[in-house]
């Protein structure tokens, strides 16, 4: 473990004012370690207390927090019925001290802004719910939400939840092919989209992208568009018109066996995995982590640089609103129209908790930092990828003035929040996590399944928790294979981690091939499918390589089906092809034309060898390859470096 000294040490007065300290002591515990051990040993008791701590409202009380202890398929809050909208919105809209409090503050890169109180959010949700019902939507339908970070996006999610429609938010920067993949995988009959969105002053037509995606699928029956005018598509339902309906007051109550939403996360092969989450799963875990671990309180203001299609988008919605805080949405590039735009936005709207990624910080370091003031920020939360020490220190010293704690936070879409975190009750060292999160029985295993200390191993969780995905949508076997095959009866998360004797964790990266570029997780197969979609590409493989700004960047290897007269021009064309279909954020750093891909005898592409060749790691074992000579050919091609660079 790295020998780092604490950069931030909590003051006793501040500690005693945190929700966690007060809750912990009310339950009879005096130390975090003691409380943590109780939280993982008494699972049923802990998650009962946890949902009470964040104020979940039940229409029908549950019998037990954990009704079935089978790890892969636990039954949480059995017998209970609820609808999370009552806790996230209706409760606060009914209380005198919060009904006029901002529920959502929104702004974009163009300087446009709006604010909705809890009263106004409730009215919007109820009007949309009435409109959706009028259009024939009903409990159990599946809807894709493909929208920018708008207040209306939140209202759509909550209105769907209110009437029992299962929703799946998709990254607004995706092109038509990744969107089509998620429509097909979910079997969605409804798509809700924005007409247009703006990035760096340029207008992007989202409705056209949806039209292209729908042509590649066969399940979509209704398209609902957030637009102030006619979209040009005859059968579109205009979201703005639905907001004129008389509000509906009835709420659909569901058991915790019934889905709230599907969040897609990329794997190394095949289609994305659809993590299924419920009303008392994802929202309870997100609200617990936000409220008790990050100390977000009623009246605080939580902003996260994210998209609703990434896990932290729904986390922002439920983690913020369930705790009675204001969620602050930012739509656009953080450094447009000027380098300090996002910092000014955070200051202007008095954000108290700011979520970001190390990639954003590495980029922000290149900009001028004079006059950046964050007087209202109580904590900066970091997630998405491992840290490097220099950017962490820059953020802590230059932006935080050595006063604002940086709370590292790591888990995933399938977790509904974090496994590892940073509690405000302990000192914080650069880049490290100072604790496993309460209720998460985290450990580090070596290849033989033994617990290890001061040694890199697989991050595992040894007991179930509220918020763990209820399997993958229509793929129960794939869910079991993904998380429970490696070690019997233990959740294997897929991260490489080192744990110290004092309980700190150092996250070193993913143990699979998933690429994390600028905080966005993408499976190689998704980009490879787009590459092969080009008429001149026969085969393709994609790896992630270290990048000073993005953390990881995409490097592509392609085998072409015909000779190109000008390979440099072809590489530029292929790069634009990927950006057009996958989204600009996923444009490759380099593309290399090679003679063949390294494959095993059963046809599996060995991406590890491509990475070894790219990083000049010598001569690995190629005995398992069907074409062992290809490795040296690839190395030679990379040395020439004629066709790889993209300018």
C-alpha positions as CSV (number, residue, x, y, z in Angstrom):
1,X,0.0,0.0,0.0
2,X,1.2,3.5,-0.9
3,X,2.8,5.2,2.2
4,X,0.6,8.4,2.1
5,X,-0.1,10.8,5.0
6,X,-3.5,12.2,5.6
7,X,-4.3,15.4,3.8
8,X,-7.6,16.0,5.5
9,X,-8.4,15.3,9.2
10,X,-11.9,15.8,10.5
11,X,-12.5,18.2,13.4
12,X,-14.4,16.8,16.4
13,X,-17.2,19.4,16.2
14,X,-17.8,18.7,12.5
15,X,-17.8,14.9,13.1
16,X,-20.4,15.2,15.8
17,X,-22.7,17.2,13.5
18,X,-22.7,14.6,10.7
19,X,-25.8,12.4,10.2
20,X,-23.7,9.3,10.4
21,X,-22.2,10.2,13.8
22,X,-25.6,11.0,15.3
23,X,-27.3,8.0,13.8
24,X,-24.5,5.6,14.9
25,X,-24.6,6.9,18.5
26,X,-28.4,6.7,18.6
27,X,-28.1,3.0,17.8
28,X,-25.6,2.5,20.6
29,X,-22.2,2.5,18.7
30,X,-19.2,4.7,19.5
31,X,-16.9,3.9,16.6
32,X,-17.1,3.4,12.9
33,X,-15.3,0.0,13.0
34,X,-17.7,-1.4,15.6
35,X,-20.8,-0.1,13.7
36,X,-19.4,-1.5,10.4
37,X,-18.9,-5.0,11.8
38,X,-22.5,-4.9,13.1
39,X,-23.8,-3.7,9.8
40,X,-22.3,-6.7,7.9
41,X,-23.1,-9.3,10.6
42,X,-26.7,-8.3,11.2
43,X,-27.9,-7.8,7.7
44,X,-31.6,-7.8,8.3
45,X,-31.4,-5.4,11.3
46,X,-29.0,-3.0,9.5
47,X,-31.0,-2.5,6.3
48,X,-34.2,-2.1,8.3
49,X,-32.5,0.7,10.3
50,X,-31.0,2.1,7.0
51,X,-34.4,2.5,5.2
52,X,-35.8,4.1,8.4
53,X,-32.9,6.5,8.5
54,X,-33.6,7.9,5.1
55,X,-37.3,8.1,5.7
56,X,-38.8,5.6,3.2
57,X,-42.6,5.8,3.2
58,X,-44.5,2.5,2.9
59,X,-48.1,2.0,1.8
60,X,-48.0,-1.5,3.3
61,X,-45.4,-2.4,5.9
62,X,-42.9,-5.2,5.1
63,X,-42.5,-8.4,7.2
64,X,-38.7,-8.4,7.3
65,X,-35.9,-6.4,5.7
66,X,-34.3,-9.6,4.3
67,X,-36.8,-12.3,3.8
68,X,-34.6,-14.7,1.9
69,X,-30.8,-15.0,2.6
70,X,-30.0,-16.7,-0.7
71,X,-27.1,-14.4,-1.9
72,X,-27.7,-14.5,-5.6
73,X,-31.5,-13.8,-5.4
74,X,-32.3,-12.2,-2.0
75,X,-35.8,-11.0,-1.2
76,X,-35.8,-7.5,0.3
77,X,-38.7,-6.0,2.3
78,X,-40.9,-8.9,1.6
79,X,-44.7,-8.1,1.8
80,X,-44.1,-4.4,1.7
81,X,-45.6,-2.1,-0.9
82,X,-44.5,1.4,-1.8
83,X,-43.9,3.9,-4.6
84,X,-40.6,5.8,-4.3
85,X,-42.2,9.0,-5.7
86,X,-44.0,9.4,-2.4
87,X,-40.7,9.6,-0.5
88,X,-38.7,11.5,-3.1
89,X,-41.3,14.1,-4.0
90,X,-44.8,14.0,-2.3
91,X,-43.4,14.0,1.3
92,X,-41.4,17.2,0.7
93,X,-44.2,18.8,-1.2
94,X,-46.6,18.3,1.7
95,X,-44.4,19.8,4.4
96,X,-44.5,23.5,5.1
97,X,-40.8,24.0,5.4
98,X,-39.9,22.2,2.2
99,X,-42.8,22.6,-0.3
100,X,-41.4,25.8,-1.7
101,X,-37.7,24.7,-1.4
102,X,-36.0,24.2,-4.8
103,X,-36.2,20.5,-5.7
104,X,-34.3,21.1,-9.0
105,X,-32.0,23.8,-10.1
106,X,-31.0,23.6,-13.8
107,X,-28.6,25.4,-16.0
108,X,-26.8,24.8,-19.3
109,X,-23.8,26.0,-21.1
110,X,-25.8,28.8,-22.9
111,X,-26.6,30.3,-19.5
112,X,-30.3,29.4,-19.5
113,X,-31.6,28.5,-16.0
114,X,-34.7,27.4,-14.3
115,X,-35.8,26.3,-10.8
116,X,-38.6,24.0,-9.7
117,X,-39.8,23.8,-6.1
118,X,-41.0,20.4,-4.6
119,X,-44.5,21.7,-5.1
120,X,-43.8,22.4,-8.8
121,X,-42.0,19.1,-9.3
122,X,-45.0,17.2,-7.8
123,X,-47.4,19.0,-10.2
124,X,-45.2,18.3,-13.3
125,X,-44.9,14.6,-12.3
126,X,-48.6,14.3,-11.8
127,X,-49.5,16.1,-15.1
128,X,-47.1,13.9,-17.0
129,X,-48.4,10.8,-15.3
130,X,-51.9,11.8,-16.4
131,X,-50.7,12.3,-20.0
132,X,-48.9,9.0,-20.1
133,X,-52.0,7.2,-18.9
134,X,-54.1,9.1,-21.5
135,X,-51.7,7.9,-24.2
136,X,-52.2,4.3,-23.1
137,X,-49.1,3.7,-21.1
138,X,-49.5,1.2,-18.2
139,X,-47.8,-0.7,-15.5
140,X,-45.1,-3.1,-16.8
141,X,-44.4,-1.2,-20.1
142,X,-40.8,-0.5,-20.8
143,X,-39.6,2.9,-21.9
144,X,-36.2,4.2,-23.0
145,X,-35.3,7.7,-21.9
146,X,-32.9,9.4,-24.3
147,X,-32.7,13.0,-23.0
148,X,-30.2,15.6,-21.9
149,X,-29.9,16.7,-18.3
150,X,-33.1,18.6,-18.0
151,X,-35.7,19.1,-15.2
152,X,-38.2,17.4,-17.6
153,X,-36.0,14.3,-17.7
154,X,-36.3,13.9,-14.0
155,X,-40.1,14.5,-14.2
156,X,-40.4,11.8,-16.9
157,X,-38.5,9.3,-14.7
158,X,-40.7,10.0,-11.7
159,X,-43.9,10.0,-13.7
160,X,-43.1,6.6,-15.1
161,X,-42.3,5.4,-11.6
162,X,-45.6,6.8,-10.3
163,X,-47.6,4.7,-12.8
164,X,-45.4,1.6,-12.8
165,X,-43.8,2.0,-16.2
166,X,-40.3,0.6,-16.2
167,X,-37.8,3.1,-17.5
168,X,-34.2,2.8,-18.9
169,X,-32.2,6.0,-19.2
170,X,-29.6,6.0,-22.0
171,X,-26.6,8.2,-22.4
172,X,-27.6,11.3,-24.4
173,X,-24.3,11.4,-26.3
174,X,-24.8,7.9,-27.9
175,X,-25.3,7.6,-31.6
176,X,-28.0,5.5,-33.2
177,X,-26.3,2.1,-32.9
178,X,-25.7,2.0,-29.1
179,X,-29.3,3.4,-28.7
180,X,-30.7,0.6,-31.0
181,X,-28.8,-2.0,-29.0
182,X,-30.5,-0.9,-25.8
183,X,-33.9,-0.7,-27.4
184,X,-33.5,-4.3,-28.6
185,X,-32.1,-5.6,-25.4
186,X,-34.9,-4.0,-23.3
187,X,-37.7,-4.7,-25.8
188,X,-38.9,-1.1,-25.1
189,X,-42.2,0.0,-26.7
190,X,-41.7,3.6,-25.8
191,X,-38.9,6.1,-26.4
192,X,-38.8,9.5,-24.8
193,X,-36.3,11.9,-26.3
194,X,-35.3,15.5,-26.7
195,X,-35.8,17.1,-30.1
196,X,-32.4,18.7,-30.0
197,X,-29.5,19.3,-27.6
198,X,-26.6,21.7,-27.7
199,X,-22.9,20.8,-27.0
200,X,-20.2,23.5,-27.3
201,X,-22.7,25.7,-29.1
202,X,-23.5,23.1,-31.7
203,X,-27.0,21.7,-32.2
204,X,-27.4,17.9,-32.2
205,X,-30.7,16.5,-33.6
206,X,-31.6,13.7,-31.1
207,X,-34.9,13.0,-32.8
208,X,-33.1,12.0,-36.1
209,X,-30.9,9.7,-34.1
210,X,-33.9,8.0,-32.6
211,X,-35.5,7.6,-36.0
212,X,-32.3,5.9,-37.3
213,X,-32.3,3.6,-34.2
214,X,-35.9,2.7,-34.5
215,X,-35.3,1.5,-38.1
216,X,-32.9,-1.0,-36.7
217,X,-35.4,-2.3,-34.1
218,X,-39.0,-3.6,-34.2
219,X,-40.6,-3.0,-30.8
220,X,-41.1,0.8,-30.5
221,X,-44.7,1.9,-30.7
222,X,-44.6,5.4,-29.3
223,X,-42.1,8.3,-29.5
224,X,-42.6,11.1,-27.0
225,X,-40.5,14.2,-27.7
226,X,-39.6,17.2,-25.5
227,X,-40.1,20.0,-28.0
228,X,-41.7,23.4,-28.1
229,X,-42.7,22.9,-31.8
230,X,-43.6,20.3,-34.4
231,X,-40.9,17.7,-34.8
232,X,-41.6,16.8,-38.4
233,X,-42.6,13.3,-37.5
234,X,-46.3,12.6,-37.9
235,X,-47.0,10.4,-35.0
236,X,-44.8,12.0,-32.3
237,X,-46.4,12.7,-28.9
238,X,-45.2,16.1,-27.7
239,X,-44.1,16.0,-24.1
240,X,-44.9,19.7,-23.6
241,X,-48.6,19.0,-24.4
242,X,-48.8,16.2,-21.8
243,X,-47.7,18.8,-19.2
244,X,-51.0,20.6,-19.8
245,X,-53.1,17.6,-18.6
246,X,-55.0,17.7,-15.3
247,X,-52.7,16.2,-12.6
248,X,-53.4,12.6,-11.6
249,X,-53.4,11.9,-7.8
250,X,-53.5,8.1,-7.8
251,X,-50.2,6.3,-7.3
252,X,-49.4,2.7,-8.3
253,X,-48.1,0.8,-5.3
254,X,-45.7,-2.1,-6.1
255,X,-43.8,-4.8,-4.2
256,X,-40.1,-4.8,-4.2
257,X,-40.2,-7.7,-6.7
258,X,-41.4,-5.4,-9.4
259,X,-38.8,-3.3,-11.4
260,X,-38.4,0.4,-11.2
261,X,-35.8,0.8,-13.9
262,X,-33.1,-0.9,-16.0
263,X,-29.6,0.5,-16.1
264,X,-27.4,-0.8,-18.9
265,X,-23.7,-1.3,-18.2
266,X,-21.2,-2.5,-20.8
267,X,-19.4,-5.8,-20.7
268,X,-16.3,-7.0,-22.4
269,X,-18.3,-9.2,-24.9
270,X,-21.8,-9.3,-26.2
271,X,-24.6,-6.9,-25.6
272,X,-24.7,-4.5,-22.6
273,X,-26.0,-5.9,-19.3
274,X,-29.4,-4.6,-18.1
275,X,-29.2,-4.3,-14.3
276,X,-32.7,-4.4,-12.9
277,X,-33.5,-2.2,-9.9
278,X,-36.6,-1.8,-7.7
279,X,-38.3,1.0,-5.8
280,X,-36.8,-0.1,-2.5
281,X,-33.5,-1.2,-4.0
282,X,-31.6,1.5,-6.0
283,X,-33.3,4.5,-4.3
284,X,-32.7,3.2,-0.7
285,X,-29.1,2.4,-1.4
286,X,-28.5,5.7,-3.2
287,X,-30.2,7.7,-0.5
288,X,-28.3,5.9,2.2
289,X,-24.9,6.5,0.6
290,X,-25.7,10.1,-0.1
291,X,-27.3,10.9,3.2
292,X,-25.4,8.9,5.7
293,X,-22.0,8.4,4.0
294,X,-21.7,11.8,2.2
295,X,-23.7,13.7,4.8
296,X,-26.2,15.2,2.4
297,X,-29.1,16.8,4.4
298,X,-32.4,18.4,3.8
299,X,-31.8,21.8,2.2
300,X,-28.3,20.9,0.9
301,X,-27.6,21.2,-2.9
302,X,-26.1,18.2,-4.7
303,X,-24.6,18.5,-8.2
304,X,-22.9,15.8,-10.2
305,X,-21.2,16.1,-13.6
306,X,-22.9,13.2,-15.2
307,X,-25.6,12.1,-17.7
308,X,-28.9,10.4,-16.8
309,X,-27.7,7.4,-18.9
310,X,-24.8,6.8,-16.4
311,X,-25.4,5.4,-13.0
312,X,-24.6,8.6,-11.2
313,X,-27.5,10.3,-13.0
314,X,-30.3,8.3,-11.3
315,X,-28.1,8.4,-8.1
316,X,-28.2,12.2,-8.2
317,X,-32.0,12.0,-8.6
318,X,-32.8,9.5,-5.8
319,X,-29.9,10.2,-3.6
320,X,-30.7,13.8,-3.6
321,X,-34.5,14.0,-3.6
322,X,-35.1,11.2,-1.0
323,X,-32.9,13.1,1.4
324,X,-34.9,16.4,0.8
325,X,-31.9,18.1,-0.9
326,X,-31.9,20.1,-4.0
327,X,-30.5,18.4,-7.1
328,X,-28.5,20.8,-9.4
329,X,-28.5,19.7,-13.0
330,X,-25.9,21.0,-15.5
331,X,-26.4,20.3,-19.2
332,X,-23.4,20.9,-21.4
333,X,-19.6,21.0,-21.6
334,X,-18.1,22.1,-18.2
335,X,-15.5,24.3,-19.8
336,X,-17.8,26.0,-22.4
337,X,-18.2,28.9,-23.2
338,X,-15.2,29.6,-20.9
339,X,-12.7,27.5,-18.9
340,X,-14.1,28.4,-15.5
341,X,-17.8,28.0,-16.4
342,X,-18.6,25.0,-14.3
343,X,-16.8,26.5,-11.2
344,X,-18.8,29.7,-11.6
345,X,-22.0,27.6,-12.0
346,X,-21.2,25.7,-8.8
347,X,-20.5,28.9,-6.9
348,X,-23.6,30.8,-8.2
349,X,-26.0,28.1,-7.2
350,X,-24.4,27.5,-3.8
351,X,-23.8,23.8,-4.4
352,X,-22.8,22.0,-1.1
353,X,-21.8,18.6,-2.6
354,X,-20.1,18.4,-6.0
355,X,-19.6,15.1,-7.7
356,X,-17.0,14.7,-10.4
357,X,-14.5,12.2,-12.0
358,X,-10.7,12.2,-12.1
359,X,-10.9,12.7,-15.9
360,X,-12.6,16.0,-15.4
361,X,-10.0,17.1,-12.9
362,X,-7.1,16.1,-15.3
363,X,-8.7,18.2,-18.0
364,X,-9.4,21.2,-15.6
365,X,-5.8,21.2,-14.5
366,X,-4.9,22.5,-17.9
367,X,-7.0,25.6,-17.4
368,X,-6.5,28.9,-15.5
369,X,-7.6,28.6,-11.9
370,X,-7.5,32.2,-10.7
371,X,-10.4,33.5,-8.7
372,X,-12.1,30.0,-8.4
373,X,-14.1,30.2,-5.1
374,X,-16.3,27.4,-3.7
375,X,-17.4,28.9,-0.3
376,X,-20.5,26.7,-0.1
377,X,-19.0,23.3,-1.0
378,X,-18.9,21.0,2.0
379,X,-17.5,17.9,0.1
380,X,-16.3,16.9,-3.3
381,X,-17.2,13.3,-4.3
382,X,-15.1,11.5,-6.8
383,X,-16.2,8.4,-8.7
384,X,-15.8,6.6,-12.1
385,X,-12.2,5.6,-12.2
386,X,-8.9,5.3,-10.1
387,X,-7.0,8.5,-9.2
388,X,-3.5,9.6,-9.9
389,X,-1.9,11.4,-7.0
390,X,-1.0,14.7,-8.8
391,X,-4.6,15.5,-9.9
392,X,-6.0,14.6,-6.5
393,X,-3.5,16.9,-4.8
394,X,-4.3,19.7,-7.3
395,X,-8.0,19.4,-6.6
396,X,-7.5,19.3,-2.9
397,X,-5.0,22.2,-2.7
398,X,-5.8,24.5,-5.6
399,X,-9.6,24.1,-5.8
400,X,-10.4,23.0,-2.3
401,X,-7.9,25.3,-0.6
402,X,-7.0,22.2,1.6
403,X,-10.3,22.6,3.4
404,X,-12.8,20.6,1.4
405,X,-12.7,16.8,1.9
406,X,-12.5,14.6,-1.2
407,X,-14.7,11.6,-0.8
408,X,-13.6,8.7,-3.0
409,X,-16.6,6.5,-3.9
410,X,-16.6,3.3,-5.9
411,X,-19.2,0.7,-6.7
412,X,-21.2,0.4,-9.8
413,X,-24.5,0.3,-11.8
414,X,-25.2,-3.2,-10.4
415,X,-24.5,-2.0,-6.9
416,X,-26.8,1.1,-6.9
417,X,-24.0,3.0,-5.2
418,X,-20.7,2.3,-3.5
419,X,-18.8,-0.7,-2.1
420,X,-15.8,1.5,-1.0
421,X,-16.0,5.1,0.2
422,X,-14.5,7.8,2.4
423,X,-16.3,8.5,5.7
424,X,-16.1,11.9,7.3
425,X,-15.3,10.2,10.6
426,X,-11.8,9.3,9.6
427,X,-8.8,11.1,8.1
428,X,-8.5,11.1,4.3
429,X,-5.3,10.2,2.4
430,X,-4.8,11.1,-1.3
431,X,-6.4,8.7,-3.8
432,X,-7.3,6.1,-1.2
433,X,-10.7,5.0,0.2
434,X,-10.7,5.2,4.0
435,X,-13.4,2.6,4.6
436,X,-15.7,0.0,3.2
437,X,-19.3,1.4,3.1
438,X,-21.6,0.3,5.9
439,X,-23.6,-2.8,5.0
440,X,-21.1,-3.8,2.3
441,X,-19.1,-6.9,3.4
442,X,-16.1,-6.1,1.2
443,X,-13.0,-8.1,1.1
444,X,-10.0,-8.7,-1.3
445,X,-9.3,-12.2,-2.6
446,X,-6.3,-13.7,-4.3
447,X,-6.7,-16.1,-7.2
448,X,-7.3,-19.0,-4.8
449,X,-10.1,-17.2,-2.9
450,X,-8.1,-16.3,0.2
451,X,-8.4,-12.9,1.9
452,X,-5.2,-10.8,1.4
453,X,-3.8,-7.7,3.0
454,X,-1.3,-5.3,1.3
455,X,-1.6,-7.3,-1.9
456,X,-3.6,-6.6,-5.0
457,X,-6.5,-8.9,-5.5
458,X,-10.2,-9.1,-6.6
459,X,-12.7,-6.9,-4.8
460,X,-15.5,-9.2,-3.5
461,X,-18.6,-8.7,-1.4
462,X,-19.5,-11.6,0.9
463,X,-23.1,-10.8,1.9
464,X,-26.1,-9.4,0.1
465,X,-27.1,-5.7,0.4
466,X,-30.0,-3.5,-0.5
467,X,-29.6,-2.2,-4.0
468,X,-27.8,-5.1,-5.5
469,X,-29.3,-5.7,-9.0
470,X,-32.2,-8.1,-9.2
471,X,-30.4,-9.9,-12.0
472,X,-30.0,-8.8,-15.6
473,X,-33.1,-8.0,-17.7
474,X,-34.2,-11.3,-19.3
475,X,-30.8,-12.8,-18.6
476,X,-30.7,-14.5,-15.2
477,X,-28.0,-17.0,-16.2
478,X,-25.7,-14.2,-17.4
479,X,-26.1,-12.4,-14.1
480,X,-25.1,-15.5,-12.1
481,X,-22.2,-16.1,-14.5
482,X,-20.9,-12.5,-14.2
483,X,-20.8,-12.2,-10.5
484,X,-20.9,-15.6,-8.8
485,X,-18.8,-17.9,-11.0
486,X,-15.3,-16.9,-9.9
487,X,-15.7,-17.6,-6.2
488,X,-18.6,-19.8,-4.9
489,X,-21.2,-17.9,-3.0
490,X,-19.3,-14.6,-3.2
491,X,-20.0,-11.5,-5.4
492,X,-16.9,-10.8,-7.5
493,X,-17.0,-7.1,-8.6
494,X,-14.3,-7.0,-11.2
495,X,-12.0,-4.4,-9.7
496,X,-8.4,-4.8,-8.7
497,X,-7.9,-3.5,-5.1
498,X,-5.4,-3.5,-2.3
499,X,-6.4,-3.3,1.3
500,X,-4.2,-2.1,4.1
501,X,-4.1,-3.4,7.7
502,X,-5.8,-0.2,8.8
503,X,-8.7,-0.8,6.5
504,X,-7.9,1.6,3.7
505,X,-8.3,0.6,0.1
506,X,-6.4,1.4,-3.1
507,X,-8.3,0.9,-6.3
508,X,-6.0,0.0,-9.2
509,X,-8.3,-0.6,-12.0
510,X,-10.7,-3.1,-13.6
511,X,-9.9,-6.8,-13.8
512,X,-11.7,-7.3,-17.0
513,X,-11.5,-5.6,-20.4
514,X,-14.1,-2.9,-19.9
515,X,-12.7,0.4,-21.0
516,X,-13.3,3.5,-18.9
517,X,-12.8,6.6,-21.1
518,X,-13.5,10.0,-19.5
519,X,-15.6,8.3,-16.8
520,X,-17.7,6.4,-19.4
521,X,-17.6,2.6,-19.3
522,X,-17.8,1.0,-22.7
523,X,-17.4,-2.6,-23.8
524,X,-15.0,-3.3,-26.6
525,X,-17.7,-5.3,-28.5
526,X,-19.8,-2.1,-28.8
527,X,-17.1,-0.2,-30.6
528,X,-16.0,-3.2,-32.6
529,X,-19.5,-3.7,-33.9
530,X,-19.5,-0.1,-35.2
531,X,-16.1,-0.5,-36.8
532,X,-17.2,-3.7,-38.6
533,X,-20.2,-1.8,-39.8
534,X,-18.0,0.1,-42.1
535,X,-17.9,-1.4,-45.6
536,X,-14.1,-1.7,-45.7
537,X,-13.6,-3.3,-42.3
538,X,-13.5,-7.0,-42.0
539,X,-12.6,-7.5,-38.3
540,X,-11.9,-5.2,-35.4
541,X,-10.7,-5.2,-31.8
542,X,-10.6,-2.4,-29.3
543,X,-8.4,-1.8,-26.2
544,X,-8.1,0.9,-23.6
545,X,-4.8,2.6,-23.1
546,X,-3.7,5.2,-20.5
547,X,-4.4,8.8,-21.4
548,X,-3.4,11.9,-19.4
549,X,-6.8,13.5,-19.8
550,X,-9.4,10.8,-20.3
551,X,-7.8,8.2,-18.0
552,X,-8.2,5.6,-20.8
553,X,-8.5,6.2,-24.5
554,X,-9.7,3.9,-27.2
555,X,-7.2,2.4,-29.6
556,X,-8.6,0.3,-32.4
557,X,-7.1,-2.4,-34.5
558,X,-8.8,-3.3,-37.8
559,X,-8.4,-5.8,-40.6
560,X,-9.7,-4.3,-43.8
561,X,-11.5,-6.3,-46.5
562,X,-9.9,-4.4,-49.4
563,X,-6.8,-2.4,-50.0
564,X,-7.1,1.4,-49.5
565,X,-5.3,3.8,-51.8
566,X,-4.6,6.1,-48.9
567,X,-4.6,4.5,-45.5
568,X,-4.1,7.8,-43.6
569,X,-7.3,9.2,-45.2
570,X,-9.1,5.9,-44.5
571,X,-8.2,6.1,-40.8
572,X,-9.6,9.6,-40.5
573,X,-12.8,8.4,-42.2
574,X,-13.1,5.5,-39.9
575,X,-12.6,7.7,-36.9
576,X,-15.5,9.9,-38.0
577,X,-17.6,6.8,-38.6
578,X,-17.1,5.7,-35.0
579,X,-17.8,9.1,-33.6
580,X,-20.9,9.5,-35.6
581,X,-22.4,6.1,-34.5
582,X,-21.1,5.9,-30.9
583,X,-21.0,9.5,-30.0
584,X,-18.1,12.0,-30.1
585,X,-17.0,11.2,-26.6
586,X,-16.1,7.7,-27.8
587,X,-14.0,8.7,-30.8
588,X,-10.8,6.6,-30.9
589,X,-7.4,8.0,-30.1
590,X,-5.7,5.8,-32.7
591,X,-6.7,3.3,-35.3
592,X,-4.2,0.8,-36.6
593,X,-4.6,-1.3,-39.8
594,X,-3.2,-4.8,-39.3
595,X,-3.1,-8.0,-41.2
596,X,-5.0,-10.2,-38.7
597,X,-6.2,-10.2,-35.1
598,X,-4.7,-12.5,-32.5
599,X,-7.2,-15.3,-31.9
600,X,-7.4,-18.5,-29.9
601,X,-8.3,-21.7,-31.6
602,X,-12.0,-21.3,-30.7
603,X,-12.0,-17.9,-32.4
604,X,-11.8,-15.6,-29.3
605,X,-9.9,-12.4,-29.9
606,X,-7.1,-12.0,-27.4
607,X,-7.2,-8.2,-26.7
608,X,-4.5,-8.6,-24.0
609,X,-1.9,-9.3,-26.6
610,X,-2.9,-6.2,-28.5
611,X,-2.4,-4.2,-25.4
612,X,1.0,-5.9,-24.8
613,X,2.1,-5.1,-28.3
614,X,0.9,-1.5,-28.0
615,X,2.7,-1.0,-24.6
616,X,5.9,-2.8,-25.9
617,X,5.8,-5.5,-23.2
618,X,8.1,-7.9,-24.9
619,X,7.3,-11.4,-26.2
620,X,4.3,-13.0,-24.4
621,X,3.2,-16.6,-24.6
622,X,1.4,-17.0,-27.9
623,X,1.1,-20.8,-27.9
624,X,-2.7,-20.7,-27.5
625,X,-3.1,-18.6,-30.6
626,X,-4.4,-20.0,-33.8
627,X,-2.1,-17.6,-35.6
628,X,1.0,-17.2,-33.3
629,X,3.0,-15.3,-35.9
630,X,0.5,-12.4,-36.0
631,X,1.9,-10.9,-32.7
632,X,5.2,-9.9,-34.2
633,X,3.4,-8.6,-37.3
634,X,1.4,-6.3,-35.1
635,X,4.5,-5.1,-33.2
636,X,6.2,-4.3,-36.5
637,X,3.1,-2.4,-37.7
638,X,3.0,-0.3,-34.5
639,X,6.7,0.5,-34.8
640,X,6.0,2.0,-38.2
641,X,3.1,4.0,-36.7
642,X,2.0,5.2,-40.2
643,X,-1.7,4.6,-40.0
644,X,-2.5,5.0,-36.4
645,X,-2.6,8.7,-35.5
646,X,-5.8,10.6,-35.7
647,X,-5.5,14.4,-36.0
